Amino acid sequence: MRTTLAAIIFAAGFGLLCCQNASAVPANPEPIQQAATAVSGVEHAQYAEHRTRHGIVKCYRDFVIGRYACHKYPY
């Protein structure tokens, strides 16, 4: 038990020593705004497409779990 506790304390101390050089610097708002506008507003997590006799059915799901939202597109 003492060996395990000593190893965990050593690993935590070593991790703190390695991460001490990280510093907080004020961010320039212009590049952040450009990156935010360049990314599309909606990115779907899941996508499925089915071909039928009457057209194409495209289904999207915003989260990993949940129902698909399907839309029909004629040829």
GUDO-980551 format. One record per residue: residue number from 1; residue in one letter; x, y, z of N, C-alpha, C, O in turn. Coordinates in steps of 0.1 Angstrom, whole numbers, plus 5000, padded with zeros to 4 digits. Each point is the difference from the previous one (the first is absolute). Layout:
+-----+------+------+------+------+------+------+------+------+------+------+------+------+------+
| pos | code |  n.x |  n.y |  n.z | ca.x | ca.y | ca.z |  c.x |  c.y |  c.z |  o.x |  o.y |  o.z |
+-----+------+------+------+------+------+------+------+------+------+------+------+------+------+
| NUM |    A |    X |    Y |    Z |    X |    Y |    Z |    X |    Y |    Z |    X |    Y |    Z |
...
+-----+------+------+------+------+------+------+------+------+------+------+------+------+------+
This chain:
+-----+------+------+------+------+------+------+------+------+------+------+------+------+------+
| pos | code |  n.x |  n.y |  n.z | ca.x | ca.y | ca.z |  c.x |  c.y |  c.z |  o.x |  o.y |  o.z |
+-----+------+------+------+------+------+------+------+------+------+------+------+------+------+
|   1 |    M | 5008 | 4988 | 5000 | 4992 | 5012 | 5000 | 5009 | 5013 | 5000 | 4997 | 5009 | 4993 |
|   2 |    R | 5014 | 4990 | 5015 | 5008 | 5012 | 5001 | 5008 | 5002 | 4986 | 5002 | 5011 | 4996 |
|   3 |    T | 5001 | 4978 | 4998 | 5007 | 5001 | 4987 | 4991 | 5006 | 4989 | 5004 | 5009 | 4993 |
|   4 |    T | 4983 | 4987 | 5007 | 4991 | 5005 | 4991 | 4997 | 5015 | 5002 | 5000 | 5008 | 4991 |
|   5 |    L | 4998 | 4996 | 5022 | 4998 | 5014 | 5003 | 5012 | 5008 | 4997 | 4999 | 5011 | 4995 |
|   6 |    A | 5013 | 4984 | 5007 | 5012 | 5007 | 4997 | 5002 | 5002 | 4985 | 5004 | 5011 | 4995 |
|   7 |    A | 4992 | 4979 | 4997 | 5001 | 5001 | 4986 | 4990 | 5010 | 4994 | 5003 | 5008 | 4991 |
|   8 |    I | 4985 | 4993 | 5015 | 4990 | 5010 | 4996 | 5004 | 5014 | 5003 | 4999 | 5009 | 4992 |
|   9 |    I | 5007 | 4993 | 5020 | 5005 | 5013 | 5004 | 5011 | 5004 | 4991 | 5001 | 5012 | 4996 |
|  10 |    F | 5008 | 4979 | 5001 | 5012 | 5003 | 4991 | 4995 | 5004 | 4987 | 5005 | 5010 | 4994 |
|  11 |    A | 4985 | 4983 | 5000 | 4995 | 5003 | 4987 | 4993 | 5013 | 5000 | 5001 | 5008 | 4990 |
|  12 |    A | 4991 | 4995 | 5020 | 4993 | 5013 | 5001 | 5010 | 5012 | 5001 | 4999 | 5010 | 4993 |
|  13 |    G | 5012 | 4988 | 5015 | 5010 | 5010 | 5001 | 5008 | 5002 | 4987 | 5002 | 5012 | 4997 |
|  14 |    F | 5001 | 4978 | 4997 | 5007 | 5001 | 4987 | 4991 | 5007 | 4990 | 5005 | 5008 | 4992 |
|  15 |    G | 4982 | 4989 | 5007 | 4991 | 5006 | 4991 | 4999 | 5015 | 5003 | 5000 | 5008 | 4990 |
|  16 |    L | 5000 | 4996 | 5022 | 5000 | 5014 | 5004 | 5012 | 5007 | 4996 | 5000 | 5012 | 4995 |
|  17 |    L | 5012 | 4982 | 5006 | 5013 | 5006 | 4996 | 5001 | 5002 | 4985 | 5005 | 5010 | 4995 |
|  18 |    C | 4989 | 4980 | 4998 | 5001 | 5001 | 4985 | 4991 | 5011 | 4994 | 5002 | 5005 | 4990 |
|  19 |    C | 4987 | 4998 | 5017 | 4990 | 5009 | 4995 | 5001 | 5014 | 5006 | 4991 | 5008 | 4998 |
|  20 |    Q | 5020 | 4996 | 5008 | 5002 | 5013 | 5006 | 5003 | 5011 | 4990 | 4998 | 5011 | 5003 |
|  21 |    N | 5007 | 4986 | 4985 | 5003 | 5010 | 4991 | 4988 | 5005 | 4992 | 5002 | 5009 | 4992 |
|  22 |    A | 4986 | 4986 | 5010 | 4989 | 5005 | 4993 | 4996 | 5014 | 5006 | 4999 | 5001 | 5012 |
|  23 |    S | 4999 | 5008 | 4979 | 4997 | 5014 | 5005 | 4987 | 5005 | 4993 | 4997 | 4996 | 4988 |
|  24 |    A | 4996 | 5012 | 5019 | 4988 | 5006 | 4994 | 5004 | 5013 | 4993 | 5005 | 5009 | 5007 |
|  25 |    V | 4991 | 4993 | 4980 | 5004 | 5011 | 4993 | 4986 | 5006 | 4994 | 4992 | 4992 | 4996 |
|  26 |    P | 5006 | 5021 | 5005 | 4988 | 5006 | 4994 | 4999 | 4996 | 4985 | 5009 | 5001 | 4993 |
|  27 |    A | 4979 | 4995 | 5003 | 4998 | 4996 | 4987 | 4996 | 5012 | 4991 | 4993 | 5009 | 5004 |
|  28 |    N | 5012 | 4990 | 4984 | 4996 | 5011 | 4990 | 4987 | 4996 | 4994 | 4998 | 4989 | 4995 |
|  29 |    P | 4991 | 5020 | 5006 | 4987 | 4996 | 4996 | 4998 | 4998 | 4985 | 4991 | 4993 | 4996 |
|  30 |    E | 5017 | 5014 | 4996 | 4998 | 4999 | 4985 | 5002 | 4986 | 4995 | 4991 | 4996 | 4992 |
|  31 |    P | 5020 | 4997 | 5011 | 5001 | 4986 | 4994 | 4989 | 4991 | 5006 | 4995 | 4991 | 4993 |
|  32 |    I | 5001 | 5011 | 5019 | 4989 | 4992 | 5006 | 4987 | 5002 | 4992 | 4993 | 4991 | 4997 |
|  33 |    Q | 5004 | 5022 | 5000 | 4988 | 5003 | 4993 | 5000 | 4994 | 4986 | 4990 | 4995 | 4995 |
|  34 |    Q | 5022 | 5006 | 4998 | 5001 | 4995 | 4986 | 4998 | 4985 | 5000 | 4994 | 4994 | 4991 |
|  35 |    A | 5012 | 4999 | 5019 | 4998 | 4985 | 5001 | 4986 | 4997 | 5003 | 4995 | 4989 | 4995 |
|  36 |    A | 4998 | 5018 | 5013 | 4986 | 4997 | 5003 | 4991 | 5002 | 4988 | 4990 | 4993 | 4999 |
|  37 |    T | 5012 | 5017 | 4993 | 4992 | 5003 | 4988 | 5003 | 4990 | 4989 | 4992 | 4997 | 4992 |
|  38 |    A | 5020 | 4997 | 5008 | 5004 | 4991 | 4989 | 4994 | 4986 | 5002 | 4998 | 4993 | 4990 |
|  39 |    V | 4999 | 5004 | 5022 | 4994 | 4987 | 5003 | 4985 | 5000 | 4997 | 4993 | 5010 | 5004 |
|  40 |    S | 5001 | 4980 | 4990 | 4986 | 5000 | 4997 | 4992 | 4999 | 5013 | 5005 | 4995 | 5010 |
|  41 |    G | 4983 | 5011 | 4990 | 4992 | 5000 | 5012 | 4995 | 4986 | 5004 | 4998 | 4998 | 5012 |
|  42 |    V | 4999 | 4994 | 4979 | 4994 | 4987 | 5003 | 5009 | 4989 | 4995 | 5003 | 4999 | 4988 |
|  43 |    E | 5002 | 4992 | 5021 | 5007 | 4988 | 4996 | 4993 | 4988 | 5005 | 4999 | 4999 | 5012 |
|  44 |    H | 4998 | 4992 | 4980 | 4992 | 4989 | 5004 | 5009 | 4988 | 5004 | 5011 | 4998 | 4994 |
|  45 |    A | 4986 | 4996 | 5017 | 5008 | 4989 | 5006 | 4998 | 4987 | 4992 | 5010 | 4993 | 4998 |
|  46 |    Q | 4978 | 5005 | 4997 | 4997 | 4987 | 4993 | 4993 | 5004 | 4987 | 4992 | 5009 | 5000 |
|  47 |    Y | 5010 | 4983 | 4990 | 4994 | 5002 | 4987 | 4997 | 4987 | 4993 | 5008 | 4991 | 5000 |
|  48 |    A | 4980 | 5008 | 4994 | 4997 | 4988 | 4993 | 4992 | 5004 | 4987 | 4992 | 5010 | 5001 |
|  49 |    E | 5010 | 4983 | 4988 | 4993 | 5003 | 4987 | 4995 | 4987 | 4994 | 5007 | 4990 | 5000 |
|  50 |    H | 4981 | 5011 | 4996 | 4993 | 4988 | 4994 | 4994 | 5004 | 4986 | 4994 | 5011 | 4999 |
|  51 |    R | 5008 | 4981 | 4991 | 4994 | 5002 | 4987 | 4987 | 4992 | 4999 | 5000 | 4988 | 5003 |
|  52 |    T | 4989 | 5019 | 4992 | 4988 | 4993 | 4998 | 4995 | 5002 | 4986 | 5007 | 5007 | 4992 |
|  53 |    R | 4982 | 4987 | 5004 | 4995 | 5002 | 4987 | 4996 | 5015 | 4997 | 5000 | 5005 | 4989 |
|  54 |    H | 4996 | 5002 | 5022 | 4994 | 5014 | 4998 | 5011 | 5010 | 5003 | 4997 | 5012 | 4998 |
|  55 |    G | 5015 | 4985 | 5006 | 5010 | 5010 | 5003 | 5010 | 4995 | 5010 | 5002 | 4988 | 5002 |
|  56 |    I | 5004 | 5022 | 5005 | 5010 | 4997 | 5010 | 4995 | 5004 | 5014 | 4994 | 5011 | 5001 |
|  57 |    V | 5008 | 4981 | 5009 | 4997 | 5003 | 5013 | 5013 | 5002 | 5008 | 5008 | 4991 | 5001 |
|  58 |    K | 4993 | 5022 | 5004 | 5012 | 5003 | 5008 | 4996 | 5002 | 5015 | 4991 | 5007 | 5003 |
|  59 |    C | 5016 | 4986 | 5006 | 4997 | 5000 | 5014 | 5012 | 5005 | 5008 | 5011 | 4996 | 4998 |
|  60 |    Y | 4986 | 5014 | 5011 | 5011 | 5005 | 5008 | 4996 | 4998 | 5015 | 4989 | 4999 | 5003 |
|  61 |    R | 5021 | 5000 | 5005 | 4999 | 4998 | 5014 | 5010 | 5010 | 5007 | 5012 | 4998 | 4998 |
|  62 |    D | 4983 | 5011 | 5010 | 5009 | 5010 | 5006 | 5009 | 4994 | 5011 | 5011 | 5005 | 5002 |
|  63 |    F | 4984 | 4986 | 5006 | 5007 | 4994 | 5010 | 5003 | 4985 | 4997 | 4994 | 4995 | 4991 |
|  64 |    V | 5015 | 4999 | 5016 | 5003 | 4986 | 4998 | 4988 | 4991 | 5003 | 4997 | 4990 | 4993 |
|  65 |    I | 4995 | 5014 | 5017 | 4988 | 4992 | 5003 | 4988 | 5009 | 4996 | 5001 | 5012 | 5000 |
|  66 |    G | 4988 | 4982 | 4997 | 4988 | 5008 | 4997 | 4994 | 4996 | 4986 | 5006 | 4991 | 4993 |
|  67 |    R | 4983 | 5015 | 5003 | 4994 | 4997 | 4988 | 5006 | 5007 | 4988 | 5005 | 5011 | 5002 |
|  68 |    Y | 4994 | 4983 | 4986 | 5004 | 5007 | 4988 | 4989 | 5009 | 4995 | 4988 | 4998 | 5002 |
|  69 |    A | 5016 | 5014 | 4992 | 4991 | 5009 | 4994 | 5002 | 4998 | 4985 | 5011 | 5003 | 4994 |
|  70 |    C | 4979 | 4991 | 4999 | 5001 | 4996 | 4986 | 4993 | 5010 | 4991 | 4989 | 5005 | 5004 |
|  71 |    H | 5017 | 4997 | 4984 | 4994 | 5009 | 4990 | 5000 | 4993 | 4987 | 5010 | 4993 | 4997 |
|  72 |    K | 4980 | 5009 | 4995 | 4999 | 4993 | 4987 | 5003 | 5010 | 4989 | 4994 | 5011 | 5000 |
|  73 |    Y | 5014 | 4985 | 4991 | 5004 | 5008 | 4988 | 4996 | 4992 | 4987 | 5006 | 4990 | 4998 |
|  74 |    P | 4985 | 5016 | 4994 | 4997 | 4993 | 4987 | 5012 | 5001 | 4991 | 5008 | 5008 | 5001 |
|  75 |    Y | 4992 | 4982 | 4989 | 5010 | 5001 | 4990 | 4999 | 5011 | 4991 | 5008 | 5002 | 4991 |
+-----+------+------+------+------+------+------+------+------+------+------+------+------+------+
